[in-house]
Structures are given as structure tokens and as C-alpha cells.
């Protein structure tokens, strides 16, 4: 719940700490932000645009797909990496960037019962879901590419699962001894359906770009490959194509494309789960 992570939050206008005041969060300079009835708070500046935030349909598709356990191997690996990264007891909450439904953050919190989780996403539809994904999650709407509404050093761990990587902000919000866990797809991820369903292929330069984005602020401490075969029926194929950025490109003929595949379809899950520490800490 939001009350579990209020101490981690900062006003998006002035950067001062936020506190609960009635049905809102407010700072000492009286900037105030109403808590939505679904339990999340919108900390986007008033002139901010949600851009290509995940739509309610995309979030529903993600909830359906993840809820059936198709990516449980990723969630297990994230939870394991989180537990290892926090073995030394760094102070602070666990922050997930681009948290979506809160699925991966909830898995980490199940392994770390003493921690609270902060789900950050630019999508209101995502925040509504994440706010109820776990009893220790507080959900906030914000832009991952801007200054995060999180206090300096408030996070023990940052999770980034298929999400934007704002290295400078990650480093700023991490406490001494804190860590970053990043999940990225390999070129084999969903390779059997990327072309047939008109999905976005993984960039061949993905590893190099991730290294460049994080290299100045973080050093890699370990990486684990997670790969397995999934058997996906029609509904699962529709959901996986409709739950992420590919949903903007799949087109109106997605249903026909799925029906053209042999069903059920064997599909490869293939990702890297990598742990990092801030440079110089």
C-alpha cells in the first residue's frame, strides 16, 4: 500500500518529501496530489504527456498472460536475483521501473518479506493493477525518462524488466550497498512468433546498447540466462502479442495471423537477468 512507501517518495514539483494528508500526498510547500480510489497516486507534472503509455487493453492482456504463469521462470529468476542482491541488508524499498501489473515486483516481495515495493509506471491502467498486486506495493504514475519522484538513496534495489533504463536516476535513488537488476530479451525470445504475428524483433545490438546506457554509472556483477520452451494456445498468443510495444504494430489482422499458426504453438522464452552495482560505491 502507498503508506508503506510514502517515506520513499519525493514531490515531483520541488523534490521535498511527501506525507499523507487526508486523501492526498503533500509536501511542506503544499504541493498536493490526490490518491485515486484504486489506491495509486499520479505524480506526473501537470503538463506531462502519457505518450505511448500502455492502454487498458494492453494491461489486461499482460495480466491474462502473466497470470497463467507463462513467464514464471522470469519472475523466479528476478526474485532470486533480488534476494542475492540484498543479502547484505542495504536499506530502502524495492522500486520497479515500468512495473506494469506489478507481477515481478510482487515475486520479489514474496522472497523478501521485510521489504516494501514501489511500482512506477507512466500508465494509469498499470498503476491501478499494480496497486493491488501485493499488500506491500505502493503504485505511482510517473515518467521513467524524467526525474523520478523518489528520494535520494531511498531504494535498496531497482528492478527493470523489459523497461526504460535511466541510469542516472537509478544511481541517484539507490542507497549505499544498493543494486540494480535488469531483465532483457535475447534474440531468441519469442522468435517463432515475432515474424508471423508482426511483433517487434529484438535488436541485434541490444547488449551493446544496454552496456552503453548503464556503463558510466553501473558495473555488471553477474548475469543468468533463463531459457525454456512454452506451449501457447490461441488465447495466450493473442495476449502475448497484445501486452507490450508490439501491440502498437500487430495490426487489426492479429486474430487471423494467430489462426494461421499451428496451434498450440511451441515458443521460446529467452532472457538475461543481470545484476549491477553503482560504480564507486
C-alpha positions as CSV (number, residue, x, y, z in Angstrom):
1,X,0.0,0.0,0.0
2,X,1.0,3.6,-0.5
3,X,1.6,4.2,3.2
4,X,4.3,1.6,3.1
5,X,6.4,3.6,0.6
6,X,5.5,7.2,1.4
7,X,8.9,7.7,3.1
8,X,10.5,6.9,-0.3
9,X,8.6,9.4,-2.3
10,X,9.5,13.0,-3.3
11,X,7.4,15.8,-4.6
12,X,7.7,15.9,-8.4
13,X,7.4,19.7,-8.4
14,X,10.0,20.7,-5.7
15,X,11.7,17.4,-4.6
16,X,10.6,17.8,-1.0
17,X,9.5,14.6,0.9
18,X,5.8,13.7,0.7
19,X,3.5,12.9,3.6
20,X,-0.1,11.6,3.9
21,X,-2.7,14.3,4.4
22,X,-6.2,13.1,4.3
23,X,-6.8,11.5,0.9
24,X,-3.8,13.1,-0.6
25,X,0.0,13.2,-0.5
26,X,1.5,16.6,0.1
27,X,4.9,18.3,0.7
28,X,5.8,21.1,3.1
29,X,5.4,23.6,0.2
30,X,1.8,22.5,-0.1
31,X,2.0,20.8,-3.5
32,X,-0.7,18.2,-3.2
33,X,-1.6,15.0,-5.1
34,X,-4.8,13.1,-4.7
35,X,-4.7,9.4,-4.1
36,X,-7.0,7.7,-6.6
37,X,-9.8,5.5,-5.2
38,X,-7.9,2.5,-6.7
39,X,-5.0,3.2,-4.4
40,X,-2.4,4.7,-6.6
41,X,-1.1,8.3,-6.9
42,X,-0.4,10.2,-10.1
43,X,2.9,12.2,-9.7
44,X,3.3,13.2,-13.3
45,X,3.7,17.0,-13.7
46,X,0.6,18.8,-14.9
47,X,2.0,19.4,-18.3
48,X,3.3,15.9,-18.9
49,X,2.0,13.7,-21.6
50,X,1.5,9.9,-21.1
51,X,2.8,9.4,-24.7
52,X,2.6,5.7,-25.6
53,X,1.6,4.5,-22.1
54,X,0.2,1.0,-22.0
55,X,-3.5,1.1,-22.7
56,X,-6.1,-0.7,-20.5
57,X,-6.3,-3.4,-23.2
58,X,-2.6,-3.9,-23.1
59,X,-2.6,-4.2,-19.3
60,X,-5.5,-6.6,-19.4
61,X,-3.6,-8.8,-21.9
62,X,-0.5,-8.7,-19.7
63,X,-2.5,-9.6,-16.6
64,X,-4.0,-12.5,-18.5
65,X,-0.7,-13.8,-19.9
66,X,1.3,-13.4,-16.7
67,X,-1.5,-14.7,-14.6
68,X,-1.3,-18.1,-16.3
69,X,2.3,-18.5,-15.3
70,X,3.9,-18.4,-18.8
71,X,6.7,-16.1,-17.6
72,X,7.0,-17.6,-14.1
73,X,10.6,-18.6,-14.9
74,X,11.5,-14.9,-15.3
75,X,9.7,-14.0,-12.1
76,X,11.5,-16.7,-10.2
77,X,14.9,-15.6,-11.5
78,X,14.1,-11.9,-10.7
79,X,13.2,-12.9,-7.1
80,X,16.3,-14.9,-6.7
81,X,18.5,-12.1,-8.1
82,X,16.7,-9.6,-5.7
83,X,17.4,-11.8,-2.7
84,X,21.0,-12.3,-3.6
85,X,21.5,-8.5,-4.2
86,X,20.0,-7.6,-0.9
87,X,21.8,-10.3,1.2
88,X,23.9,-7.6,2.8
89,X,20.8,-5.8,4.0
90,X,21.0,-2.5,2.1
91,X,18.4,-0.1,3.5
92,X,15.3,1.0,1.5
93,X,12.4,-0.1,-0.6
94,X,12.4,-2.1,-3.8
95,X,11.5,0.1,-6.8
96,X,10.3,-1.4,-10.1
97,X,10.6,0.8,-13.2
98,X,7.8,0.3,-15.8
99,X,6.2,-2.1,-13.4
100,X,3.1,-2.8,-15.4
101,X,0.8,-5.1,-13.4
102,X,3.4,-5.4,-10.6
103,X,3.9,-9.1,-11.3
104,X,7.7,-9.2,-11.0
105,X,7.8,-6.8,-8.0
106,X,5.3,-9.0,-6.2
107,X,7.5,-12.0,-6.8
108,X,10.5,-10.2,-5.3
109,X,8.5,-9.1,-2.3
110,X,7.3,-12.7,-1.6
111,X,11.0,-13.6,-1.3
112,X,11.8,-10.5,0.9
113,X,9.0,-10.2,3.5
114,X,10.7,-7.3,5.3
115,X,10.7,-5.0,2.2
116,X,8.1,-2.7,0.8
117,X,7.7,-2.2,-3.0
118,X,7.2,0.9,-5.2
119,X,5.7,0.3,-8.6
120,X,6.4,3.1,-11.1
121,X,4.7,3.3,-14.5
122,X,3.5,6.0,-16.8
123,X,0.3,4.1,-17.4
124,X,-2.7,4.8,-15.1
125,X,-4.1,1.4,-16.1
126,X,-0.9,-0.2,-15.0
127,X,-0.9,1.6,-11.7
128,X,-4.4,0.5,-11.0
129,X,-3.4,-3.1,-11.3
130,X,0.0,-2.8,-9.5
131,X,-1.7,-1.1,-6.5
132,X,-3.4,-4.4,-5.8
133,X,-0.7,-6.9,-6.9
134,X,0.7,-7.3,-3.4
135,X,-0.2,-6.0,0.1
136,X,3.2,-4.2,0.3
137,X,3.2,-2.5,-3.1
138,X,2.5,1.3,-3.5
139,X,1.9,2.4,-7.1
140,X,2.8,5.7,-8.6
141,X,2.3,7.1,-12.1
142,X,5.4,8.9,-13.4
143,X,7.7,9.1,-16.4
144,X,10.8,6.8,-16.2
145,X,12.8,9.1,-18.5
146,X,12.4,12.1,-16.2
147,X,13.4,12.7,-12.6
148,X,11.7,10.0,-10.6
149,X,9.5,11.1,-7.7
150,X,11.7,9.1,-5.3
151,X,14.0,10.5,-2.6
152,X,17.8,10.3,-3.0
153,X,19.0,6.9,-1.6
154,X,15.6,5.6,-0.8
155,X,15.8,2.4,-2.8
156,X,17.7,-0.7,-1.8
157,X,17.0,-2.3,-5.2
158,X,15.8,-1.2,-8.6
159,X,14.1,-3.7,-10.9
160,X,14.0,-3.1,-14.6
161,X,12.2,-5.8,-16.5
162,X,11.8,-5.0,-20.2
163,X,11.6,-1.3,-19.2
164,X,13.4,2.0,-19.9
165,X,16.8,2.3,-18.4
166,X,17.5,5.8,-16.9
167,X,20.9,5.0,-15.4
168,X,21.5,8.4,-13.7
169,X,18.2,8.3,-11.9
170,X,18.7,4.7,-10.9
171,X,22.0,5.6,-9.3
172,X,20.5,8.6,-7.6
173,X,17.7,6.8,-5.8
174,X,19.8,3.8,-4.7
175,X,21.1,3.6,-1.1
176,X,24.6,2.7,-0.2
177,X,25.0,-1.0,-1.0
178,X,22.0,-0.9,-3.3
179,X,21.7,-2.8,-6.6
180,X,20.0,-2.9,-9.9
181,X,18.5,-6.0,-11.6
182,X,17.8,-5.7,-15.3
183,X,15.9,-8.2,-17.5
184,X,16.5,-8.0,-21.2
185,X,15.3,-10.4,-24.0
186,X,17.8,-12.2,-26.2
187,X,17.3,-12.5,-30.0
188,X,15.7,-16.0,-29.4
189,X,13.0,-14.6,-27.2
190,X,9.6,-15.4,-28.8
191,X,11.5,-15.9,-32.1
192,X,8.9,-18.4,-33.5
193,X,6.1,-15.8,-33.4
194,X,7.8,-12.5,-33.9
195,X,7.5,-12.6,-37.7
196,X,4.2,-14.3,-38.1
197,X,2.4,-12.0,-35.7
198,X,4.1,-8.8,-36.8
199,X,5.8,-8.3,-33.4
200,X,8.9,-6.1,-32.8
201,X,12.1,-8.1,-33.1
202,X,14.9,-7.8,-30.5
203,X,17.6,-5.5,-31.8
204,X,20.9,-7.3,-32.6
205,X,22.7,-4.5,-30.9
206,X,20.6,-4.9,-27.7
207,X,23.5,-6.0,-25.4
208,X,25.8,-3.2,-26.6
209,X,23.1,-0.6,-26.1
210,X,22.4,-1.8,-22.6
211,X,26.1,-1.7,-21.7
212,X,26.3,1.8,-23.1
213,X,23.3,3.0,-21.2
214,X,24.5,1.6,-17.9
215,X,28.2,1.6,-18.3
216,X,29.0,5.1,-16.9
217,X,27.0,4.6,-13.7
218,X,26.9,0.8,-13.1
219,X,29.2,-2.2,-13.2
220,X,27.9,-5.7,-14.0
221,X,28.2,-8.2,-11.1
222,X,26.6,-11.2,-12.6
223,X,24.2,-12.4,-15.3
224,X,22.0,-15.5,-15.6
225,X,20.4,-16.8,-18.8
226,X,16.8,-18.0,-18.4
227,X,15.5,-20.1,-21.4
228,X,12.7,-22.6,-21.8
229,X,10.1,-23.7,-24.2
230,X,6.5,-22.7,-23.7
231,X,3.4,-24.2,-25.3
232,X,0.9,-21.4,-26.1
233,X,-2.7,-21.8,-27.2
234,X,-4.7,-19.2,-29.1
235,X,-5.6,-17.0,-26.2
236,X,-2.1,-16.9,-24.9
237,X,-0.7,-16.0,-28.3
238,X,-3.2,-13.2,-28.6
239,X,-2.3,-11.9,-25.1
240,X,1.5,-12.0,-25.6
241,X,1.2,-10.1,-28.9
242,X,-1.1,-7.6,-27.3
243,X,0.6,-6.9,-24.0
244,X,3.7,-4.9,-24.9
245,X,5.0,-2.5,-27.5
246,X,4.2,-4.9,-30.3
247,X,0.6,-4.2,-29.6
248,X,1.1,-0.9,-31.4
249,X,2.3,-2.7,-34.5
250,X,0.4,-6.0,-34.6
251,X,-2.4,-4.6,-36.7
252,X,-6.1,-5.4,-37.0
253,X,-5.4,-8.8,-38.6
254,X,-3.7,-10.2,-35.4
255,X,-6.5,-12.7,-34.9
256,X,-6.1,-14.0,-38.4
257,X,-2.3,-14.2,-38.0
258,X,-2.7,-16.3,-34.9
259,X,-5.2,-18.6,-36.5
260,X,-2.7,-19.2,-39.3
261,X,-0.2,-20.7,-36.9
262,X,-0.2,-24.4,-35.9
263,X,-2.0,-24.5,-32.5
264,X,-0.8,-24.9,-29.8
265,X,2.5,-23.2,-30.7
266,X,5.8,-24.0,-29.3
267,X,7.6,-20.7,-28.3
268,X,11.0,-19.9,-26.8
269,X,11.3,-17.8,-23.7
270,X,14.9,-16.4,-23.6
271,X,16.1,-13.6,-21.4
272,X,19.1,-12.4,-19.4
273,X,18.7,-11.5,-15.8
274,X,21.7,-9.2,-14.9
275,X,22.7,-7.6,-11.6
276,X,24.6,-4.4,-11.3
277,X,26.2,-2.2,-8.6
278,X,26.7,1.6,-8.8
279,X,30.2,2.5,-9.8
280,X,32.3,3.7,-6.9
281,X,30.1,2.5,-4.1
